[in-house]
Amino acid sequence: MNKRTEIRSDLGKAIRELREARGLTLDALAAKAGMHTTYLSRIERAHSSPTWEKISALAEALDLPVSAIATAAEAQAAKRKRAR
């Protein structure tokens, strides 16, 4: 897995965990963030790289600062590195 793919994967897993921790479905979070469910699914599965605008919209929809998403993604990266 290359560095770009790792970053997308860490971010996607972080967003999924934050969404699930709040009891939101893909449809519910996508609607709150103003994006299509398919696009959110692609982000969570590391098939798309969201723009800063989309990350900000997700943070707002999750009622979190953007830094919380970054922190969660860093935690995913640490998990991945420990698993090696």
N, C-alpha and C positions, 0 to 999 in steps of 0.2 A: 504494500500500500504506500503510495507516495504522500508527501507532506500535505499537499492540497486536499487529498482524499481524507487523510487523517483529521484535518481541521474541520472539514464538512461533516465527517462522521461524529466527531466530538460535539459539535454544535447541534447537530440533529438529535443526538441522544439526550443532550441537556434540555433541549426544548421539549422533547417528548416526556422526560421525567417531570419537568415543571408543570406541563399540561396535565399529566396524570395525577400529580400530587394535588392539583386543584379540582380534580374530578371532572375535567372538561373532555369532551369528545373532540376529535379532529374537526368535525363540522362546527361545533360550538366555538372553538378557538379561532378557526378560520373566519367565521362570521364576525366575531368580535374584533378581529384584526383587519377586517376588510380585504380578505384575500380568498381565493378559491381553495376549496378543500384539497384538491389534487396538488396544488402548489405546496401547501403546508405538508402534505404527505411526502412530497419529493424532498423537501427540506429535511424532514425527520429521518428519511432514508438515505441522506447524503447524495441525492441525485441532482440537487440544485443548490446554488450558493445565493443566499438572500442578500439583498442590498441593505445598506444601513437603514434606509427608510422602512423596509419590511421588518428588520430586527427591532427597530423602535416601536413599530405597530404591535408586534408580538409582545414586547415588554409591557406596553400600555394595556393590552388586552389581558395580560396575566397579572396586572396591577403590581408590577415590579420595575425597579430601575433597570436600565440596560446593563448596568454593571453586574446585576444578579445573573443575567444570562451568560455573560462572559465568565463569571466565577464558576458557574455550573459547567460550562464547557471546559474550563481549566481542570475541574475535578474529574471530568470524563477522560481528559488527556492523561492525568495522573494514574487513573485506574488502568488505562490501556498500557501505559509504560510499565506499571507493576506486573501486569499479566504476561509480559514478554519473558 
